[in-house]
Amino acid sequence: MLTAGDIKKLIAVFATKADLEQIRSEMVTRVEFEERMDYIVSMFDKVFGELKFIREDQIIHGEAHRKIKEELHRINAKIGL
């Protein structure tokens, strides 16, 4: 059988109903959670869109450098350098 001391020890270790209600009151609702997740996903979409743009721009820039380099080699070959 549990004594009053045992019950006090259990209360100190385990969460009480009041503790759980306090925790629940601090939690976000499903709607708040979904709104936050929508915001996060939209931010990721923007970041990944920018990343895609940067990668495409680097490809175009690299191709321009390749063409310039080929032209310089062709000019150098004509003038004997």
C-alpha positions as CSV (number, residue, x, y, z in Angstrom):
1,M,0.0,0.0,0.0
2,L,1.2,3.5,-0.8
3,T,2.0,5.9,2.0
4,A,1.5,9.7,1.9
5,G,5.3,9.9,1.4
6,D,5.2,7.6,-1.6
7,I,2.5,9.7,-3.2
8,K,4.5,12.9,-2.6
9,K,7.5,11.2,-4.3
10,L,5.3,10.1,-7.3
11,I,3.9,13.6,-7.6
12,A,7.4,15.0,-7.7
13,V,8.4,12.6,-10.4
14,F,5.4,12.4,-12.7
15,A,3.5,15.2,-14.3
16,T,0.2,16.1,-12.7
17,K,-3.0,17.0,-14.6
18,A,-2.3,20.7,-13.9
19,D,1.2,20.2,-15.3
20,L,-0.2,18.7,-18.5
21,E,-2.8,21.4,-18.8
22,Q,-0.1,24.1,-18.5
23,I,2.0,22.3,-21.2
24,R,-1.1,22.0,-23.5
25,S,-1.9,25.7,-23.0
26,E,1.6,26.6,-24.3
27,M,1.3,24.4,-27.4
28,V,0.3,25.7,-30.8
29,T,-3.0,24.7,-32.2
30,R,-3.3,22.6,-35.4
31,V,-4.3,25.8,-37.4
32,E,-1.3,27.7,-36.0
33,F,1.0,24.8,-36.8
34,E,-0.3,24.6,-40.3
35,E,0.1,28.3,-40.8
36,R,3.7,28.2,-39.6
37,M,4.5,25.2,-41.8
38,D,2.9,27.0,-44.8
39,Y,5.2,30.0,-44.1
40,I,8.3,27.7,-43.8
41,V,7.5,25.9,-47.0
42,S,6.9,29.2,-48.9
43,M,10.3,30.4,-47.6
44,F,12.0,27.2,-48.8
45,D,10.3,27.6,-52.2
46,K,11.8,31.1,-52.5
47,V,15.2,29.9,-51.4
48,F,15.2,27.0,-53.9
49,G,13.9,29.2,-56.6
50,E,16.8,31.6,-56.1
51,L,19.2,28.6,-56.0
52,K,17.9,27.4,-59.3
53,F,18.2,30.8,-60.8
54,I,21.9,31.1,-59.6
55,R,22.8,27.7,-61.0
56,E,21.2,28.5,-64.3
57,D,23.0,31.9,-64.3
58,Q,26.3,30.1,-63.6
59,I,25.8,27.7,-66.5
60,I,25.1,30.6,-68.9
61,H,28.1,32.6,-67.5
62,G,30.4,29.5,-67.8
63,E,29.3,29.1,-71.4
64,A,30.1,32.7,-72.1
65,H,33.6,32.3,-70.7
66,R,34.1,29.2,-72.8
67,K,33.2,31.1,-75.9
68,I,35.5,34.0,-75.0
69,K,38.3,31.5,-74.3
70,E,37.8,29.8,-77.7
71,E,37.8,33.1,-79.5
72,L,41.0,34.2,-77.7
73,H,42.7,30.9,-78.8
74,R,41.5,31.4,-82.3
75,I,42.8,35.0,-82.4
76,N,46.1,34.0,-80.8
77,A,46.5,31.2,-83.4
78,K,46.0,33.8,-86.2
79,I,48.6,36.2,-84.8
80,G,51.0,33.5,-83.9
81,L,50.9,33.6,-80.1
